[in-house]
Amino acid sequence: MAGSDEFDVLVIGAGPGGYVAAIRAAQKGLKTACVDRRETLGGTCLNVGCIPSKSLLHASEIYEQAVSGAFAAHGLSFGEVGYALDNVHRHKDETVSELTRGIAYLFKKNGVTRIAGEARFVGADRVEVDGDVYRAKNIIIATGAEPMDLPGVAFDHERILDSTSALSIPQTPESLVVIGGGVIGLELGTVWRRFGAEVTVIEASDSLLPQMDADLRKEAAQLFSKQGMRLKLNAKVLSCKRTDKGVSLAVETREGGEETVEASHVLAAIGRRAHTAGLDLDTAGVKADQRGLIFVDEGFRTSQPGVYAIGDVIKGPMLAHRAEDEGIAVADNIAGGDGVVNHEVIPSVVYTRPEIASVGLTQEEAEARGPVRVGKFPFAANSRAKTMSETSGFVKVVCCEQTDRVLGVHIIGELAGSMIAQAAQLMEFGGSSEDIAYACHAHPTHAEALKEAAMAVRSAPIHI
């Protein structure tokens, strides 16, 4: 049965990239539809990723502050402190529901046609959705990513969890093994540690967060260990199986031996892969690599004219904000504009406590390109951090030695995720450390640490 409508733009996927692209295209006056297999809009990020995990992170942070005595340093005291996990989940689910309804409203407001179901190509300009065929002059693939499987680990979503099922555990685990020391594993691991679980992180490489700056990795490992997380680096999980008491893992250690690790629950968070299987890309003449990543040019055009791809299905960091920017850019391009995304300046944030944020090149990457200057400033010397008794971490600014242009900024500390925006904006316009240093920053704020780190590039900080 053929669909009754033909569109200027049809977007496959309603995640951060897809729904933003659909709204932008509609705002440009293009007749637009968006297909998604979920009942609710927002994709992985909103439904089972960024948003629900941040709700759990926030709740667990407040709880830990209350029970750890952190508030006592400020003269505050409480009676008995506890938590009801079902209410924690209820708030998380209500937050997600409100936001998904908000996107549905935006679709209606902007005239985007919503199509529910699984999409697959039946031609270069045609997509079938549950038996109905829709034609479009332009098609945008924005189907996102899905958790990667780990050989020897079979998910049952009760004891052996992926990143989705780890968001809805009905009871706090007695003990949790996190396989993978990346962003997702550390965020969810810290949630359940704060709620009382004993957490062990097993990472195959020699450090946590292997893609980040070396100083950040070192500081993060020290802080997480201090918080009570057990870190097993250079270790590989060989197998994982259910037992009467929970889960048993066979682990190859850095020395080459093998040991058994027992836990009540296991979370496998080794990364995500492009969700392009089932789209029948070959039918549309769209080329992809062996991992399912679609080849595109700078304008997000695939090998088939009229078909575009953005977000996690193309090469690059799998980040919601990157997909959003690409959604705006691709819609502008289709509408005859000049949409561009500077992929050299995409910030990345780990929402642990303290937060960890980076943008641009690591010091190691920058040094590979030429001589650099580096400035660092610790939050221990920042007045606002002291008033909050949250003095862990630092700000690091990496600059070109000859031009002073900022090549990378790396922050670990309270509010790092918000602070990185200033660095990203400065770098977008080719700014220098001097530009940061001579800009007046309000006192007392955490942002002053960025100013001082920029001053330290020329060995002239004030407060250290």
N, C-alpha and C positions, 0 to 999 in steps of 0.2 A: 504494500500500500504506500503510495507516494504522499509526502507531506504537502500541504496546501500552499506553503509559503516559500518564497525564494528571498535570500538575504544578501545585503552588501557584505556583511561580515558575520561569520559563524565562529564562535569560540568554543573549543572543546576543553572543558575544565573550568570550574568556578572557584579555584583557589585564589590566592593573592594576585597572581599574574593574570589569570583568566577573567575574574570578575572586574578587575580594574580596567583591563583592555576592553571589555564589553561596555562598561559605563563610558569610558573615554570615546570609543567609537560612536556610541549613541549621541554623546554630546557634540560630536562633529557632524551630526546630521545623517549618519549612516544607519540604514535599517539593520539592526543587530539582534542576534540570538546567541544564547549561551547554553551549552549542553553539559550536564553533570550527572554522574551516577548516584550521588548522594541525595537524600531527601532534603537536606539542608545545605545552604550555600556556604562558601568560605574555605572549602578544601581541607586538606590535612591540617594546615596551620591553625585555623580557627576551630575546627571540630575535634581534632585529636592530637594537637601539636602545641604550637606556640602559646595559645591562649589558655587552655586548661592547665598546662604545665606551670605557667606563671601564677595562676590562681593557687595551685598547690604550693609553689615556692613561697609565695607571700604568706600564706597561712602558717606554713611550717616555720618561717623566720620569726613571725610574731610569737608563736608558741615557744620557740627555743629561747628567745629573749626573756620571756616571762619566767620560764623554769630554771634558766641558767644563772639567775641573779644579776644579769646585765643591767636591769633597771635599778637595782639597789645602788649602783654607783651614782645614780642621779637622784637619790633620795626617795625613790618610789618603792612601795611594797604592796603585796597582794595577798589575798587569802589563797585557798587551794586553787591550783591551776590545772586544767585538764583540757581534753578535746574530744569531740564526738566526730569520728571520721565520716559517718554518714552525712553529717551537716557540712563538713568540709567539702565533700563531693557535691552536695546539693548546691552550695554557693558556686562551685566551679561550673556545674551544669547550667545553672541559671544565667551565669555570665555568658557562656557560650550561646545559649538560646537567644538572649537579648541581642547579641551581635549578629547572629545569623539572620534574625528577623530584620535587623537594620539593613543588611545587604539586600534582602528581598524587597524592602521598601525602596532602596535606591534603584533597583532594577525597574520597579514600577514607575518611580518618579521620572526616570530617564527613558522609559519606553523600550527596555531590553526584554525580548521574548525569552522566557525560561523554558527549556526543554529537559525533562528528566529521563535518564536512561543511559545505557552504555552506547557509546558512539564507535563507529568504525567506517573507514573509507570504502566507498564503492565506486570511486572515480576521483579524478583530480579536483573536481569541484562539487562533489556530492558525498554526503555522510548519511549513513543509515543509523537510526536510533530506534531500537526495539521494533523493527519492521517498517517504520516510516522513513522515507528518504527526503533529505533536505538539500537544496542546492544553494551555493553561495559563491559570489564573485571572489571573496577572500576568506580563507579559513586559517584560524590561529590555533595551533596545538599548545595547550597549556595544562597538560594532565598531571604534572608534578612528579613526585617520587614515592617510593614505598620502602619499608624496611628491608634490608638485605638479609638473606638467609646465611646461617653459619653452619658449615658441615659438622655433623655430629650433635647438633642442637635442634631438637624438634619441639616447636612451640605447642604448649597445651593451653596457654593463656590463663592458667590457674597458678601453677608453680613456676613454669618456664615461660617467661614473658617477653613480648616485644615492647617497643616504645608506646604503643597504643594501649595494650592491656595493663601496662605498668601505671597508667593514669587512673585506674579504677579498681585497684586492689581493695577488697572489702574490709580487710584488717591489716594493720601494720605488720610487716614481716618481722619475725624474730631475727632473722639474718638474711642478708641480700648480697649476692655476688653480682656485680656489674661487669659484663664482658665488654670492654671497650672504654678507653679513657678519653673519649671525645666529648663534644658539647652535650649531646643528649644523655649519655650515660652519667656524666658528672652532675647535670642538673637534677635528674630524677634520683640519682643516688643520694644527693644531699637532702632532697625532700624527705626520703624515708629514714635517713640517718637522724634528722632533726626530730622526727616523730618517734624515734626510739629503736630503729633497727641497727644491728651491727652490719656495717657495709664494708665489703672488700671489692676493690676495683682491679681487674686483671686486664693489662694492656700489653699487646704484642711488641710494641716499640719500646725504646728506652726512656720515654717520657710521656706525661700526659699532654693532651692538646698538641700533637706533633706538628701541626701546621703553623703554630703561633711562634712569636719571638722567644728566643731562648731564655731571656730574663723573666718573662712572664711564666714560662713553663716551670722554671726552677722555683719561683715564688709561690706559684699555685700548688705545687707538690708539697712544699713545706707547710702551707696554710691548711690544706686538706688533711695532711697527716696530724697536724696539731688539733684539728677538729675531731679527730678520732676515726678517720677513714683509713683502712688498711690498703696500701698500694702494693700491687705485685706487678712490676714492670719486666719487660723482656720475657713475658710468660705467654704461652699459647694454650688455649683450651682445645683438648683433643676430643673429648666427648662429654656429654651431659645427659644424665638419666634420672628419672623419678625413683624415689625410694619410699619406704614406709614413713620416714620422718621428714622428707622434703626432696632435696635434689643432691646428687653427687656428681662432681666434676673431676675428670682426669686432666691434669694440667702439666704441661712440659715447662720446666723452670729454665731460668737463664743459664744454669750450669749444665743443662742438657738432660737432667734427670726428670723423673715424673713423680708427682704427688697427687693426693686426693684432697679435694676441698669440698666440705659439706656445707649446705645452707638450706634454709627453709624455702627460699625463692631465688630465682636467677633472672636477671634482665640482660638480654643480648642486644647491645646497641653499638654495632660495629659500622654503622653507616647506612646510607640509603642509595637506591638505584632508580634510574629513570623509569617511570611508569608508562611505557609505550607499547608493551606487548598487548595484542588484541586490537590495535588500531588499524591493522592491515596497511602499514605504510607503503609497502611495495605496490599495492593497488593504486595508490595516489602518485607513485613515482618519487616518493620522499626517501632520501638516503640517510641511513643511520649507521653508527659503528657497532661493534660487537656487544657493547654494553647497553645498546638501545638509545644512546645519545644522538640526537638529530643534528646533522651538519647545517649550519646557517652562516650567512655573511653578516657584515656589520649592521645591516638593516633588518636582521632576523628573518631573511628570506631563505627558504629551504631550496633544495634542488628542483622543486616543482614550482613554476611561476604561480603566484596567487595563494601559495601555502606558506605559512610562517610558523615559527616555533619560539617559545620563550620559557624562561624559568628553569625548573629542574630537569627538563627534557633536553637541554642543551648544555654544552660545556661551561663550567664555572661553579662558584660556590652555591650550594643549595640553601639560599636564604630568601625569606619571604619579601624583604624590602627590595632586594635585587629584582625579583620577579615583578613586583609592583612597578618599578621604574621601567622595566622592559615592556610591561603592558601598556603604559602610557606612550612610550616611544613607538611601539609597533602600530598602535592605533593612529598616532599622528602620521606615521609614514604612509599607511594605507589611505589616509585622508588627504594625502598630497603634501604633507609637511616634511619636516626634517628631524625626526625623533632620534636622539642619540643618548646612549648610556656610557658613561666613563667607567669601564670595568676595573680601572686601576684604583678607583676610590670607592670601594664598597666596604662599609664598616661591618665588623663581626662582633657579636656580644655573647658572652657566656653568663647566664643569669644565676650564677651561684652567689654565695655570700662570702667574701666580697665579689662584686661583679668583675668580669675580665673583658676588656674591649680593645680592639685593634682596627686600624685602617692603614692601608698602604703597605709598603715593604717592611719586612722584618729587618733588623740590623744586619743579619747574615746575608739576606738578599740584596740589600743596598750596598754592602761592602763588595759584593761580587760585581757590581756595576762601576765602582769607583770609590775614591776616598770619601769618608763621611765624618761628620761631627755629631756627637750624641750628648744630650742633656737629660739628666734624671733628677727627680725631686720626690722625696718620700712624704706620704701623707702624715707621718709622725711629726712633721714640722709644719703641718697645715692647721691653722687655728680652728676652723670649723670642724675638721675631723676630730680634733682634741675635745671639743665641746660635746661631741656625740660619742666619745670613747670608742671610735672606729678608726684606728690609725694604721691599720695594715695596708701594705701596698705602696705603689708609687706611680708616677707618670714618667714616660720616656719619650723623648722626641728625637727622631733620626733625620738628619739633614745632609744635603750635598755640601761637601766642604767648600767647593768653589763658589756656588751660587747662593747658598743658604736656603735653598728651596726645601720645604718639608717633604720628606719621602715616606715617612711612616710615623704613626703615634700609637703608643701601646700603654694601656692603663689597667692596673689592677687595684681595686679599691671601691669604697662606697660611691654609688652614682656613676661608675665608669661608663655604663651604657648610655647615659644622658650626656656625659661630658664629651664622648667621642664625636658627637655631632658637630661641635665647633671645629674640631680638627678636620673632619671630612669636608666641611664647607670651605675652610681655608685652603685645603689641598685641591679642591675642585677649581679654584681660581689661581693655582700656582703660587700660593703664599709662602712666606719665609718664616723662620723662627723669630726674626726681628718683628714681623707683623704681629705675631702673638705677644711678644714681649712688650711692645709699645702700646698695645690695646689695653685700656683701663678695665680691670676686672673688679667686680663688686667685692667688698669685704664685709664679713667673713664668708667665703664660699669655697667649696671644693675646687671650683674652676681656677682659683688662684694657683693651685698646684701645677696646672698646665702652663700658666704664665711663667712660673718660676722654673719649670723644666725647660721652657724655651729660652729663658735667660741663661740657664746653665749650659746651653749649647756653646755660648761664648764665655763660659766660666765666670758668669756674673750673677748668680742667684743672690737674693738678699737674705733669706731666712735659713740658710745652711752654710 
